[in-house]
Each structure stands twice: as structure tokens, then as C-alpha cells.
Amino acid sequence: MTVQILVTGAGGYIGGSIVADLLNVKAGILKNAGIHAAVRSDEQGQNLSALGVSVARLDLSDKALVENYLVSHDIGIVVNTATSIDREVAFNLIVGLSVRREATRKESYFIHTSGLSAFDENTGWPYGKVKDSDSVYNLESESKDSYIVRQVDTFVVEQCKTSDVRALMIFPPTLHGRGTGTWNQLSPQIPALIKASIKEKKVYKFTENREATLAHISDITIFFVSLIEAILRRDKLPEGENGYYFLVSYMIPWWDILERLAARLYARGLVDSRELDLWPSDKVLAEAVGVPVKFAYSMWNSSPQVSCENRGIVGWHPKWDTERFLNNLDDEIDDFLELGLPKSSLLDSLKPKSVE
């Protein structure tokens, strides 16, 4: 029987791009897969329906609704890109997969999209550099109370184990590039830096020059498709407590990125100087990027120290590198000027009611 795959957050940057890549598979084990897209609005759904996707206008916080959809449509794989910080959503999806497994006796898989900020000292990670082939679950468990993402990560692994659902935990870094989805086509992070720089007429930097971990969205979606193909081939994959996959393509010092960004914005007359200054205050920083200071540090000055070993199991070879990213930074500016700052459920969830 044809596999049925549900992608949550399909109107978003990562989820929308994954759906587009799945639809582009014209041969092999995924050729006849049924693709279901969970969206937040009717408008998002209309855009996807035109592509031949089965659109699910689902309230993921409604346990009964989620369970009914997964069981009635025989969903065997859920790719959760909707949220990395809402355990209720994860719980409902995992329980729905568990009920489907009990009804059909077929394996069910929960692919959870988290983030490498979980392994950054800015978020209280105490263990330094970590490999995804290490006992990462145990380390996250020991430090989960200091950061919401780690709390949800460990919850997902534990709930999947209890529910007899196979868990695979995916950790993208800071993403860039124009996505291929029908709705949000930009990551919020690089565009937010561009917006803040234009607003302030100046490019600012943090005091410490940390290394950014990066990947292009096209490389990330290739990984997801490759992972799903490996699942369907029944390849032996790390899963559950061992199923952590770090997806860093390359690392660049943040100041190198900002220096190149300042030069390109200055050449366009969008900032007054190509020289970098330090952020004048935490208040200016918070107002410029629109989130509390602690999240600004974790999102725009992060430097998780990770080693990526498990990604090679599915044959993932990123096509983007440092030189290509820096040489194409003008594209990031062009995309922001055309599309503006994307609506991001993650950033929305972090924003204070007022920034003081």
C-alpha cells in the first residue's frame, strides 16, 4: 500500500520546502507516496491544494481531531516542522501515530524538527562539544530544565518510546536561502538581521565573535527526503534515544557574515557605513530584532559546538559551503527586499508583549 506522509507546518519555511521536494520526486520508492500538508489557514491550504497535495486544515492542539486524521488517512510518517517548543502538539501527533499503529500493526514514524540552539552555551548547555552519535538524549535529560527546546526533545523521545512510535530527531542550524514552499519562503534569522540593519542604518555585532552554524534550505530538504526514503527502504537507522541528526553544512564567524552584509548594504545605500559597531545596548538589540534579549543571543549569536556523524548514514552531502554563502549574500538581501520579514510562529512565540 502507498505510504501516507503528513508534514506539519506545511505553510512554513522548512515544512513548505519539504512538501515541494517530496512532490518533485518522480521516481523510486517515494514516487507514489501520498503527501498530506497540515496548515494553519484556509489561504495556505488553497495554495497547496493547487499542487495536488491532500490539505489538512488541522488544529494540532485538538487531540481527537489529530488522532482521527492520522488513523482515517493511514498516516505512517509524520514530519513535524510546526513547532519545536510545544509539547502538546508533539504529544497529539505521537498519540495519533500510536493509535494508527495499534489499528494496523504497521510501523509509525515521528520525525521531529528541533534546533541546534539546544547545544549552545547561551541556552545553558553545560557539556561543550557533542556528537550526534553520543548519548545526546541522556545529556539533554540532565539539562532539560534550563531550556524549553531540550524539554520538548526529551519529551518526544520518551513519549515515542512509551507509544511504540519510532522517533527521529532532526537538528537544523541557522538556515538561509529562498525556500520552495507556497507560503513562507524565507527563514526569519538572516532577514531579521537585514531588517534591523536597515532600520538602524547600521550593522551591529555582538562583543564576542562566535561561529555561526549554517545550512541552505535546499540542502536541508534533501536530507529530509533522503531520510524518508531510507525509512521506506527499511535501512537500519539510529532512532529513539540514539536517533539524533545534526545538520551543519559549514561554520562561519558571525563577524565575517556581518562584515560582508554591511558592505553589500552600504553599496546599496541602505546603511550609512560599512563599518561594524557593537550593539549599543540590550534595549536597542531587543527592539531591533523584536524578541527578548536572551533569545536574541541564542538566535543571532549562537555557536553550538556539534559534530555531525549520523547524517552520513542516509548519504547526505550538502552542496553549499562557506564561499558559496558569502558570494551569494546579495541574494539574501534581494529576497528580503522582495518578500519582507517572513511571519514566523517561532519568533511570534518568543516576542514579549512589550519590549522595555
The 8 nearest C-alpha neighbors of each residue, nearest first, counted from 0:
[[1, 2, 3, 32, 31, 73, 33, 75],
 [2, 0, 32, 31, 3, 33, 29, 30],
 [1, 3, 32, 33, 0, 4, 75, 74],
 [2, 4, 33, 74, 75, 32, 34, 73],
 [3, 5, 76, 34, 74, 35, 77, 33],
 [4, 6, 35, 77, 36, 78, 34, 76],
 [7, 5, 78, 36, 9, 77, 79, 37],
 [8, 6, 37, 79, 81, 9, 80, 36],
 [7, 9, 81, 80, 14, 11, 10, 38],
 [10, 8, 14, 15, 7, 11, 36, 38],
 [11, 9, 182, 15, 8, 38, 43, 183],
 [12, 10, 183, 8, 15, 9, 14, 13],
 [11, 13, 183, 184, 15, 14, 185, 186],
 [14, 12, 16, 15, 11, 17, 80, 216],
 [13, 15, 9, 17, 8, 11, 16, 80],
 [14, 16, 180, 9, 18, 10, 11, 17],
 [15, 17, 180, 179, 19, 13, 18, 14],
 [16, 18, 14, 20, 220, 19, 15, 21],
 [19, 17, 21, 15, 16, 20, 22, 14],
 [20, 18, 16, 22, 17, 21, 180, 179],
 [21, 19, 23, 17, 22, 18, 16, 24],
 [22, 20, 18, 23, 24, 19, 17, 224],
 [21, 23, 19, 20, 24, 18, 34, 25],
 [22, 24, 20, 21, 25, 19, 18, 30],
 [23, 25, 21, 22, 30, 26, 29, 20],
 [26, 24, 30, 23, 27, 22, 29, 31],
 [27, 25, 30, 24, 29, 28, 31, 23],
 [28, 26, 30, 29, 25, 24, 31, 228],
 [27, 29, 30, 228, 26, 231, 31, 232],
 [30, 28, 32, 27, 31, 24, 228, 26],
 [29, 31, 26, 25, 27, 28, 32, 24],
 [30, 32, 29, 1, 33, 28, 2, 25],
 [33, 31, 29, 2, 1, 30, 3, 34],
 [32, 34, 3, 4, 2, 31, 35, 1],
 [35, 33, 4, 52, 3, 32, 5, 53],
 [34, 36, 5, 53, 54, 4, 52, 6],
 [37, 35, 54, 6, 9, 55, 5, 7],
 [36, 38, 55, 7, 9, 56, 57, 8],
 [39, 37, 56, 9, 10, 40, 8, 44],
 [38, 40, 56, 57, 37, 43, 41, 10],
 [41, 39, 43, 42, 38, 44, 56, 10],
 [40, 42, 44, 43, 45, 56, 39, 38],
 [41, 43, 45, 44, 40, 46, 39, 47],
 [44, 42, 40, 46, 41, 45, 10, 38],
 [43, 45, 41, 47, 42, 46, 54, 48],
 [46, 44, 48, 42, 47, 43, 41, 49],
 [47, 45, 43, 44, 48, 49, 181, 42],
 [46, 48, 44, 49, 50, 45, 52, 43],
 [49, 47, 45, 50, 51, 52, 46, 44],
 [48, 50, 47, 51, 46, 45, 52, 44],
 [51, 49, 48, 47, 52, 46, 22, 19],
 [50, 52, 48, 49, 53, 47, 34, 22],
 [51, 53, 48, 50, 34, 54, 35, 47],
 [54, 52, 35, 36, 34, 55, 51, 48],
 [55, 53, 36, 35, 52, 44, 37, 48],
 [54, 56, 37, 57, 36, 38, 53, 35],
 [57, 55, 38, 37, 39, 54, 40, 58],
 [58, 56, 55, 59, 37, 38, 39, 65],
 [57, 59, 60, 61, 56, 39, 64, 65],
 [58, 60, 61, 88, 57, 65, 62, 91],
 [59, 61, 58, 88, 62, 87, 91, 65],
 [62, 60, 59, 64, 58, 63, 65, 91],
 [63, 61, 91, 65, 64, 60, 66, 59],
 [62, 64, 66, 65, 61, 67, 91, 95],
 [63, 65, 67, 61, 62, 66, 68, 57],
 [66, 64, 68, 62, 67, 63, 59, 61],
 [67, 65, 95, 63, 69, 68, 64, 62],
 [66, 68, 64, 70, 65, 69, 71, 63],
 [69, 67, 65, 71, 66, 70, 72, 64],
 [68, 70, 74, 66, 72, 67, 71, 73],
 [69, 71, 99, 73, 67, 72, 68, 66],
 [70, 72, 68, 73, 69, 67, 74, 66],
 [73, 71, 69, 70, 74, 68, 3, 67],
 [72, 74, 70, 71, 69, 75, 3, 99],
 [75, 73, 3, 69, 72, 4, 76, 70],
 [74, 76, 107, 3, 73, 4, 108, 2],
 [77, 75, 108, 4, 74, 107, 109, 5],
 [76, 78, 5, 109, 4, 6, 79, 110],
 [79, 77, 6, 110, 5, 111, 7, 109],
 [78, 80, 7, 111, 81, 112, 77, 110],
 [79, 81, 8, 112, 7, 14, 82, 78],
 [82, 80, 8, 7, 79, 83, 14, 11],
 [83, 81, 84, 80, 85, 345, 79, 112],
 [82, 84, 113, 85, 148, 112, 151, 81],
 [83, 85, 148, 82, 151, 147, 86, 150],
 [86, 84, 87, 88, 82, 83, 89, 151],
 [85, 87, 89, 88, 151, 90, 84, 154],
 [88, 86, 90, 89, 85, 91, 60, 59],
 [87, 89, 91, 86, 90, 60, 59, 85],
 [88, 90, 86, 92, 87, 91, 93, 155],
 [89, 91, 87, 93, 88, 92, 86, 94],
 [92, 90, 62, 94, 88, 93, 89, 95],
 [91, 93, 95, 89, 90, 94, 96, 88],
 [94, 92, 96, 90, 95, 91, 89, 97],
 [93, 95, 97, 91, 96, 92, 90, 98],
 [96, 94, 66, 92, 98, 97, 93, 69],
 [97, 95, 99, 93, 94, 98, 107, 100],
 [96, 98, 94, 100, 99, 95, 162, 164],
 [99, 97, 101, 95, 100, 96, 94, 102],
 [98, 100, 70, 96, 102, 97, 101, 103],
 [101, 99, 97, 104, 103, 105, 98, 102],
 [100, 102, 98, 104, 99, 103, 97, 105],
 [101, 103, 99, 100, 104, 98, 70, 105],
 [102, 104, 100, 105, 101, 99, 73, 106],
 [105, 103, 100, 101, 102, 106, 99, 107],
 [106, 104, 103, 100, 107, 75, 101, 99],
 [105, 107, 100, 104, 108, 75, 164, 165],
 [106, 108, 75, 164, 96, 76, 100, 165],
 [109, 107, 165, 76, 164, 166, 75, 77],
 [108, 110, 166, 77, 76, 165, 111, 78],
 [111, 109, 78, 167, 79, 166, 77, 168],
 [110, 112, 79, 168, 169, 109, 167, 113],
 [113, 111, 169, 80, 79, 170, 168, 83],
 [112, 114, 83, 170, 169, 111, 168, 171],
 [115, 113, 170, 116, 171, 117, 172, 112],
 [114, 116, 117, 170, 172, 118, 171, 303],
 [115, 117, 119, 118, 114, 303, 297, 301],
 [118, 116, 115, 119, 149, 148, 114, 122],
 [119, 117, 303, 116, 124, 115, 120, 304],
 [118, 120, 303, 116, 121, 124, 122, 117],
 [119, 121, 124, 123, 122, 125, 118, 303],
 [122, 120, 119, 297, 123, 296, 301, 124],
 [123, 121, 120, 119, 124, 146, 297, 117],
 [122, 124, 120, 121, 125, 145, 119, 146],
 [123, 125, 120, 118, 119, 122, 126, 117],
 [126, 124, 123, 127, 120, 142, 118, 119],
 [127, 125, 124, 128, 129, 138, 118, 120],
 [128, 126, 125, 304, 129, 124, 120, 118],
 [127, 129, 304, 305, 126, 130, 306, 303],
 [128, 130, 305, 306, 127, 304, 131, 133],
 [131, 129, 306, 132, 133, 305, 307, 308],
 [130, 132, 133, 243, 244, 307, 245, 308],
 [131, 133, 130, 309, 308, 134, 241, 243],
 [134, 132, 130, 135, 131, 129, 241, 136],
 [135, 133, 136, 137, 138, 132, 241, 240],
 [136, 134, 138, 133, 137, 139, 131, 243],
 [135, 137, 139, 138, 240, 134, 140, 153],
 [136, 138, 140, 135, 139, 134, 141, 240],
 [139, 137, 135, 141, 140, 136, 142, 134],
 [138, 140, 136, 142, 141, 143, 137, 149],
 [141, 139, 137, 143, 138, 142, 136, 153],
 [140, 142, 138, 139, 143, 137, 144, 136],
 [143, 141, 139, 140, 144, 145, 138, 124],
 [144, 142, 150, 149, 140, 139, 145, 146],
 [143, 145, 142, 146, 150, 147, 149, 141],
 [144, 146, 143, 142, 123, 147, 122, 149],
 [147, 145, 148, 149, 144, 143, 122, 150],
 [146, 148, 150, 149, 84, 151, 145, 143],
 [149, 147, 151, 150, 84, 146, 117, 152],
 [150, 148, 143, 152, 151, 147, 146, 139],
 [149, 151, 143, 147, 148, 152, 153, 154],
 [150, 152, 154, 148, 149, 153, 86, 84],
 [153, 151, 149, 155, 154, 150, 148, 156],
 [152, 154, 156, 155, 151, 150, 140, 157],
 [153, 155, 151, 157, 152, 156, 158, 150],
 [156, 154, 158, 152, 153, 157, 159, 151],
 [155, 157, 153, 159, 154, 158, 239, 240],
 [158, 156, 160, 154, 159, 155, 153, 161],
 [159, 157, 161, 155, 160, 156, 154, 162],
 [160, 158, 164, 162, 156, 161, 157, 163],
 [159, 161, 157, 163, 158, 162, 156, 164],
 [160, 162, 158, 159, 163, 157, 164, 156],
 [161, 163, 159, 164, 160, 97, 158, 94],
 [164, 162, 160, 161, 159, 97, 165, 107],
 [163, 165, 159, 107, 162, 108, 97, 160],
 [164, 166, 108, 109, 239, 107, 159, 238],
 [167, 165, 239, 109, 238, 110, 108, 159],
 [166, 168, 110, 242, 238, 111, 239, 109],
 [167, 169, 243, 111, 242, 110, 244, 112],
 [170, 168, 112, 244, 113, 111, 243, 245],
 [169, 171, 114, 245, 113, 115, 244, 246],
 [170, 172, 246, 114, 115, 245, 169, 173],
 [173, 171, 213, 115, 212, 247, 174, 114],
 [174, 172, 213, 212, 214, 171, 175, 188],
 [175, 173, 214, 215, 213, 172, 216, 186],
 [176, 174, 215, 186, 216, 214, 189, 173],
 [177, 175, 215, 216, 178, 331, 185, 174],
 [176, 178, 185, 184, 179, 175, 334, 216],
 [179, 177, 184, 16, 180, 185, 12, 216],
 [178, 180, 16, 19, 184, 177, 181, 15],
 [179, 181, 15, 16, 182, 178, 19, 184],
 [180, 182, 46, 15, 47, 179, 183, 10],
 [181, 183, 10, 180, 184, 11, 43, 15],
 [184, 182, 12, 11, 185, 341, 10, 180],
 [183, 185, 178, 12, 177, 180, 182, 179],
 [186, 184, 177, 183, 12, 178, 341, 187],
 [185, 187, 188, 175, 12, 174, 189, 184],
 [186, 188, 190, 191, 341, 189, 185, 340],
 [187, 189, 191, 190, 186, 192, 299, 173],
 [188, 190, 192, 191, 187, 193, 175, 186],
 [191, 189, 193, 192, 188, 187, 335, 340],
 [192, 190, 194, 188, 193, 189, 187, 195],
 [193, 191, 195, 189, 190, 194, 196, 188],
 [192, 194, 190, 196, 191, 195, 197, 189],
 [193, 195, 191, 197, 192, 196, 190, 198],
 [194, 196, 198, 287, 192, 193, 197, 191],
 [197, 195, 202, 201, 193, 199, 198, 194],
 [196, 198, 200, 194, 199, 195, 269, 270],
 [199, 197, 195, 196, 200, 194, 287, 201],
 [198, 200, 201, 196, 197, 195, 202, 287],
 [201, 199, 270, 197, 198, 271, 196, 269],
 [200, 202, 196, 199, 270, 271, 203, 272],
 [203, 201, 196, 275, 261, 276, 204, 257],
 [202, 204, 276, 278, 277, 275, 201, 205],
 [205, 203, 277, 278, 276, 275, 206, 254],
 [204, 206, 207, 277, 278, 208, 300, 203],
 [207, 205, 277, 208, 204, 278, 209, 276],
 [206, 208, 205, 209, 300, 204, 254, 253],
 [209, 207, 254, 253, 252, 206, 210, 205],
 [208, 210, 252, 302, 207, 253, 211, 300],
 [211, 209, 252, 302, 251, 253, 250, 212],
 [210, 212, 251, 302, 250, 253, 252, 213],
 [211, 213, 250, 172, 247, 173, 249, 302],
 [214, 212, 173, 172, 249, 174, 247, 248],
 [215, 213, 248, 174, 247, 172, 216, 173],
 [214, 216, 175, 217, 218, 176, 174, 319],
 [215, 217, 219, 218, 176, 175, 174, 178],
 [218, 216, 220, 219, 215, 221, 178, 176],
 [217, 219, 221, 317, 216, 215, 220, 222],
 [220, 218, 216, 222, 221, 217, 223, 215],
 [219, 221, 223, 17, 222, 217, 218, 224],
 [222, 220, 218, 224, 219, 223, 225, 217],
 [221, 223, 225, 219, 220, 224, 315, 226],
 [224, 222, 226, 220, 225, 221, 227, 219],
 [223, 225, 227, 221, 226, 222, 228, 220],
 [226, 224, 222, 228, 223, 227, 221, 313],
 [225, 227, 229, 223, 228, 224, 222, 313],
 [226, 228, 230, 224, 229, 225, 223, 231],
 [227, 229, 225, 231, 226, 230, 232, 224],
 [228, 230, 226, 232, 227, 234, 231, 225],
 [231, 229, 233, 227, 228, 232, 234, 226],
 [230, 232, 228, 233, 229, 227, 28, 234],
 [233, 231, 229, 230, 234, 228, 28, 227],
 [234, 232, 230, 231, 229, 235, 236, 228],
 [235, 233, 229, 232, 236, 230, 231, 313],
 [234, 236, 233, 237, 230, 229, 312, 232],
 [237, 235, 234, 238, 312, 242, 230, 229],
 [236, 238, 242, 241, 235, 239, 243, 167],
 [242, 239, 237, 241, 167, 166, 236, 240],
 [238, 240, 166, 242, 241, 156, 165, 167],
 [239, 241, 136, 242, 156, 238, 134, 243],
 [242, 240, 238, 239, 237, 243, 134, 132],
 [238, 241, 243, 237, 167, 239, 240, 168],
 [242, 244, 168, 131, 241, 169, 167, 245],
 [243, 245, 169, 309, 310, 131, 170, 168],
 [246, 244, 170, 307, 131, 247, 169, 171],
 [247, 245, 171, 170, 248, 244, 307, 172],
 [246, 248, 249, 213, 172, 214, 212, 245],
 [249, 247, 214, 213, 317, 246, 320, 319],
 [250, 248, 213, 247, 320, 212, 321, 214],
 [249, 251, 212, 211, 213, 210, 252, 321],
 [250, 252, 210, 211, 253, 321, 212, 255],
 [253, 251, 210, 255, 254, 209, 211, 208],
 [252, 254, 256, 255, 210, 211, 209, 208],
 [253, 255, 257, 256, 252, 258, 208, 204],
 [256, 254, 258, 252, 253, 257, 259, 251],
 [255, 257, 253, 259, 254, 258, 260, 252],
 [256, 258, 260, 254, 259, 255, 261, 253],
 [259, 257, 261, 255, 260, 256, 254, 262],
 [258, 260, 262, 256, 257, 261, 255, 263],
 [259, 261, 257, 263, 258, 262, 264, 256],
 [262, 260, 273, 258, 264, 259, 263, 202],
 [261, 263, 273, 259, 265, 260, 264, 266],
 [262, 264, 266, 260, 265, 261, 259, 267],
 [265, 263, 261, 267, 269, 266, 262, 270],
 [266, 264, 268, 270, 262, 267, 263, 273],
 [267, 265, 263, 264, 268, 262, 269, 273],
 [268, 266, 264, 265, 269, 263, 270, 262],
 [267, 269, 265, 266, 270, 264, 271, 263],
 [268, 270, 264, 267, 265, 197, 200, 271],
 [271, 269, 200, 265, 201, 268, 272, 264],
 [272, 270, 200, 201, 265, 269, 268, 273],
 [271, 273, 274, 270, 265, 201, 261, 200],
 [272, 274, 261, 262, 265, 275, 271, 258],
 [275, 273, 272, 276, 261, 258, 202, 262],
 [276, 274, 203, 202, 204, 273, 258, 277],
 [277, 275, 203, 204, 278, 274, 202, 201],
 [276, 278, 204, 203, 205, 279, 206, 275],
 [277, 279, 203, 280, 204, 205, 284, 276],
 [280, 278, 277, 283, 281, 284, 276, 282],
 [281, 279, 282, 283, 278, 284, 277, 285],
 [280, 282, 284, 283, 285, 292, 279, 278],
 [281, 283, 285, 280, 284, 286, 355, 354],
 [284, 282, 286, 280, 281, 285, 287, 279],
 [283, 285, 281, 287, 282, 286, 288, 280],
 [286, 284, 282, 292, 291, 287, 290, 289],
 [285, 287, 289, 283, 284, 288, 282, 354],
 [288, 286, 195, 284, 285, 289, 283, 198],
 [289, 287, 285, 286, 290, 195, 191, 284],
 [288, 290, 286, 285, 287, 350, 291, 354],
 [289, 291, 350, 285, 288, 349, 295, 294],
 [292, 290, 285, 294, 293, 295, 351, 350],
 [291, 293, 295, 285, 294, 296, 281, 290],
 [294, 292, 296, 295, 291, 297, 121, 122],
 [295, 293, 297, 296, 292, 291, 298, 290],
 [296, 294, 292, 298, 297, 293, 299, 290],
 [295, 297, 300, 294, 293, 299, 298, 292],
 [296, 298, 301, 294, 295, 121, 300, 299],
 [297, 299, 295, 296, 301, 300, 294, 188],
 [300, 298, 296, 295, 301, 297, 188, 192],
 [301, 299, 296, 297, 298, 209, 302, 205],
 [300, 302, 297, 298, 299, 303, 211, 119],
 [301, 303, 210, 211, 209, 119, 304, 212],
 [304, 302, 119, 118, 305, 301, 115, 116],
 [305, 303, 128, 302, 127, 129, 119, 118],
 [306, 304, 129, 128, 130, 303, 307, 118],
 [305, 307, 130, 129, 308, 131, 304, 245],
 [308, 306, 245, 131, 309, 130, 310, 246],
 [307, 309, 310, 311, 131, 306, 132, 130],
 [308, 310, 311, 312, 244, 307, 132, 131],
 [311, 309, 312, 308, 244, 315, 313, 307],
 [312, 310, 314, 313, 315, 309, 308, 316],
 [311, 313, 310, 314, 309, 236, 315, 308],
 [314, 312, 311, 315, 226, 225, 310, 229],
 [313, 315, 311, 312, 316, 310, 225, 222],
 [314, 316, 311, 313, 222, 310, 317, 225],
 [315, 317, 314, 318, 311, 218, 222, 248],
 [318, 316, 218, 319, 248, 315, 320, 214],
 [317, 319, 316, 218, 320, 248, 215, 217],
 [318, 320, 317, 323, 215, 324, 248, 321],
 [319, 321, 323, 322, 249, 324, 248, 318],
 [322, 320, 324, 323, 249, 325, 251, 250],
 [323, 321, 325, 324, 320, 326, 319, 327],
 [322, 324, 326, 320, 321, 325, 319, 327],
 [325, 323, 321, 327, 322, 326, 328, 320],
 [326, 324, 328, 322, 327, 323, 321, 259],
 [325, 327, 323, 324, 328, 322, 329, 321],
 [328, 326, 324, 329, 325, 330, 323, 331],
 [327, 329, 331, 330, 325, 326, 324, 332],
 [330, 328, 332, 331, 327, 333, 263, 326],
 [329, 331, 333, 328, 332, 327, 334, 176],
 [330, 332, 328, 334, 329, 333, 335, 176],
 [333, 331, 329, 335, 330, 334, 336, 328],
 [334, 332, 330, 336, 335, 331, 329, 337],
 [333, 335, 337, 331, 332, 336, 338, 330],
 [336, 334, 339, 332, 338, 337, 333, 190],
 [335, 337, 333, 334, 339, 338, 332, 331],
 [338, 336, 334, 335, 339, 333, 332, 340],
 [337, 339, 335, 334, 336, 340, 341, 185],
 [340, 338, 335, 336, 337, 341, 334, 190],
 [339, 341, 190, 335, 191, 187, 342, 338],
 [342, 340, 187, 343, 185, 183, 339, 186],
 [341, 343, 340, 344, 183, 187, 347, 346],
 [342, 344, 346, 345, 341, 347, 187, 11],
 [343, 345, 347, 346, 348, 342, 82, 81],
 [346, 344, 348, 343, 347, 349, 82, 83],
 [345, 347, 349, 343, 348, 344, 350, 290],
 [348, 346, 344, 350, 349, 345, 343, 342],
 [347, 349, 345, 346, 350, 344, 351, 343],
 [350, 348, 346, 347, 290, 351, 345, 291],
 [351, 349, 290, 347, 348, 289, 346, 352],
 [352, 350, 353, 354, 290, 349, 291, 289],
 [353, 351, 350, 354, 349, 355, 290, 291],
 [352, 354, 351, 355, 350, 289, 286, 291],
 [355, 353, 351, 286, 285, 352, 291, 282],
 [354, 353, 282, 286, 285, 351, 291, 352]]
